[in-house]
Amino acid sequence: MKGAVKVENRVNFIKKVSSFTILGDPGCDGMGVEIMTTFAKAMNCTDTGFKIILGDLVPFGLEEFYKHIHGIINNISGNPVYTLCGNHDTDYYVKYFGLKDYILVNEDLLIVVLDNSKRIFEADTLKFLEESLKGYIRRNTLILFHIPVPNSFSPNSMKMEEWQKLKSVMEPYKENIRYILSGHVHSYFEENVDGYKVIVSAGGGARLDFFGRLPDKKSSFHHVLRFYFDKDSRIKYEYVSLADKSYDREIKNKKIHQYLSEAFESESMAHIRYQFYADDAHEKGFIGIEKLFRALSKSAFYHAKNYFSVLNKLQGIGYNLEESREAEKLDTERLRSRYLPYSVKARLPLNQYAFGEAYGARNNYLGLLPEAIHAYESGEDIGIASYYVCTSCGNTGRLEQGQELEHCPICGAPLDKIIKM
């Protein structure tokens, strides 16, 4: 079996596996191409026996969304994918994914999937939990539901009375319950709550949440959790970041790769072109037309971003910094060795001037990216600084504390043509 499993029985006996993957919240933030590309990476980044999605498969209960996510899962995953119901998964969940309360069980493992998508546990759900814990005693027991228990990281959790009701059922079997897992909060953290190891993991596609006091930078990346058994057959897990993971199935098709590249270049050019047109309309007082061009420019930007995602070019901060440094070096070398010398030789002053300004600007900010790369490789961010950009020649640099510019050092443009970032 592979792809989405429609669960039709409350008790499901599964084969023994060495590992499985859990991920959360791919669809509640919309089902745009960039989000679904991240979801595709999450579905493919581990080779395990099966996967479980911790809810919020869709943004809301439109059947077309269910068809879409169901089709993506079936086309991408080479092994079974189980799901649970999230608060965004309203209508049609049962039609496409089946029961909301069920268990997966084998000789080593018990996974109890519960529905609290409405922020409460129904009496029938709690009764099912009690029957499952009593009837299938396993020393590796996991309890899964969407809305997390009360915790010190995020207030976006269940009410305390719901947690108390749940605890009263779990308490006789506490020593067997290794982890309680939830999604909903788009981050990653683990916390001991009343003696239970609670994990929140919702980095499967939706935008991430930050709380300012998380213990490390793991929360900064989309991710999955890979569960496995140690030498004593006890369940463990590892955090797997998607920052450096790829999904290249689409671009292995040479024709599609060509089409995506052409479409990306076309939309990128349209984005810039519409910005030029908007600036021109603004300068001539046609504010309505300016707004139209700004809107078209933004639209082209997001089209380009989607193509960029499928082309597998969004791979994390480290990749972005290295790619940018290499691109800047290549462009600078082209200016120095080809564009500028030919413009001088051909006696084309405007070209010589344009290429000369660009070359001067690039040399001016050449050290900024290597500095950022060094900091990132050390696990640090660069200091928050002020930067300037000349709207006349594109010159960019960092402003030291207290430093003020009177004019652009490259083209001489006055202060009112320099943007401070």
Secondary structure, 3 states (H helix, E strand, C coil): CCEECCECCCEEECCCCCEEEEECCCCCCCCCHHHHHHHHHHHHCCCCCCEEECCCCCCCCCHHHHHHHHHHHHHHCCCEEEECCCCCCCCCHHHHHECCCEEEECCCCEEEECCCCCCCCCHHHHHHHHHHHHHCCCCCEEEECCCCCCCCCCCCCCCHHHHHHHHHHHHHHHHHEEEEEECCCCCEEEEEECCEEEEEECCCCCCCCCCCCCCCHHHHCCEEEEEEECCCCCEEEEEEECCCCCCCCHHHCHHHHHHHHHHHHHHHHHHHHHHHHHHHHHHCCCHHHHHHHHHHHHHHHHHHHHHHHHCCCCCCHHHHHHHHHHHHHHHHHHHHHHHHHHHHHCCCHHHHHHHHHHHHHHHHCCCHHHHHHHHHHCCCCCCCCEEEEECCCCCEEEECCCCCCCECCCCCCEHHHEEEC
